Amino acid sequence: MGIFDVNEDRIKALYKRAWYDCDRGFVDSRKYPELDHALTQFARENNCTYDEAFILAKTGKRMF
């Protein structure tokens, strides 16, 4: 596992950091470049949509 690899734990951690930054409110992933890039990369590597990756980061449940 390299430093730039994206897995479930990484996108969950990035989402949680953005969630705290938004005062535990709505997270617009496009405003957080690291989260946006990680979700895009995760979606490409796992053949899922961006929204499915976002749901995984937010709830921890796989939709694909």
N, C-alpha and C positions, 0 to 999 in steps of 0.2 A: 504494500500500500504506500503510495507516494504522498507527497505533501499536498499535491493539487487534486488528488482523487476525491470524488464526491460520493458519499454513501448516505444511507438513511440518517445516521446519527449526525452527520455534518449539516444536512439541510434542516433537521429538527433544531439543532443548536443555533443556526443562523436565524431561523424563524423566531425562536424564543428571544434572542437578543433584539430583534426588530420589534417584537411584541412588547418587551419592556421599554424600548425606546419610544413606543407609541402610547405609553402609559396604560398598557394592557388593554388597548382598544383595537380598532380595525388596522390591519397591516396591509398597506399597499406595497406589494413586493417590487413594483417598478421603481419605487423611490429608494430602494436599498440595492445598489449594484451587486454586492457580493451575493446576496440572497437570490436575486434575479438570475445571475450567471450560474449559480449552483443548481437552481431549479431547472434551467434550460439544459445544462449538461447532464443532470440526472435523468431528465426526460428522454434525451437522445440515447443515452447508454442503456436504458431499460425499456425502450420502445413503448413509452406511455406519453400521455399528453402533459402539457405544462400544468393544467388544472389538476390532474391526478397527482402530480408530484407536489403541488401546493397543498392539496388535501392531506397527503401523507405527512408533510412537514407540520401541518397544523394539528391534525388529530392523531397521527401515528397509525392510521388504518390504511392498508393497501386497497386501492380501488381497481387495480389491474392484475 
